[in-house]
């Protein structure tokens, strides 16, 4: 079965997520370096404390493990989630030893928040923001005990954490907008502007996928080449707008006559190519004849005249007409031109009638 465009978008997003997962180690090293610099410059004695050294070395070991051993390699979301939780735990442990929530290191909570927003989306960033609020409260409780959890602390926490929440919201919103724009760009890059059908580049990619699947499964598929007869004459006589309307009419007819699992693409100016998934030669010929009939019954109104549109169709089947996709397409193309020679109107002209 031919891949759905949504499936392709998901695959692209997963590939991007894997790329982000590979680079998150740099974020973790940056976090570790910033903490080490702050401790060794601001409080060298604290940096040499066995407890603090244990936290630093433990986090470094964790980063190395996830960098080189690559646990959860098959589940990128889980891997990212665990690494974000590790950053939160590391920062919380350091803050307990480094002066509590009054320490400038509390601003480093922004790193896991932004990481979650960029990699995992709005819900994940909201969850991480909730965890940051919990960690912030935990640090205060571990530092001063329950006596520190008073009204002034709550007010101070709102002042510190509100900007964090704003950063999380803005980053998530920006990422959502970027992803939406990328999806639209991908959709536009795969589509013919006039007809909305696949363009040749998208067809070639998806058709190769269908060919590989059919070859592995030992099943057939068929390729149909469709040509609009006398389109150049229609353009020359009535203008390119009339020609464009004829192309769109044929494109709409082809879409109606095919299944959602089939591929329909604009091959060139007056040509279309179809791939019928799991269709043998008999089915292909039936579809080809329906296309001829439906297109011929379609008329184009121009200058108080009715122009009847004709289509020439060539159908080739894998593996009967070839073992490679390009060979099957070439065979369908030859059969289309043969059909054109057989079905050309006696005078080789457009069929035009007055209204």
Secondary structure, 3 states (H helix, E strand, C coil): CCCCHHHHHHHHHHHHHHHHHHHHHHHHHHHHHHHHHHHHHHCHHHHCCHHHHHHHHHHHHHHHHHHHHCCCCCCHHHHHHHHHHHHHHHHHHHHHHCCHHHCHHHHHHHHHHHHHHHHHCHHHHHHHHHHHHHHHHHHHHHHHCHHHCCHHHHHHHHHHHHHHHHHHHHHHHHHHHHHHHHHHHHHHHCECCCCCCECHHHHHHHHHHHHHHHHHHCCCEEEEEEEECCHHHHHHHHCHHHHHHHHHHHHHHHHHCCCCCCEEEECCCCEEEEEEECCCHHHHHHHHHHHHHHHHCCEEEECCEEEECCEEEEEEEECCCCCCHHHHHHHHHHHHHHHHHHHCCCCCCCEEEEC
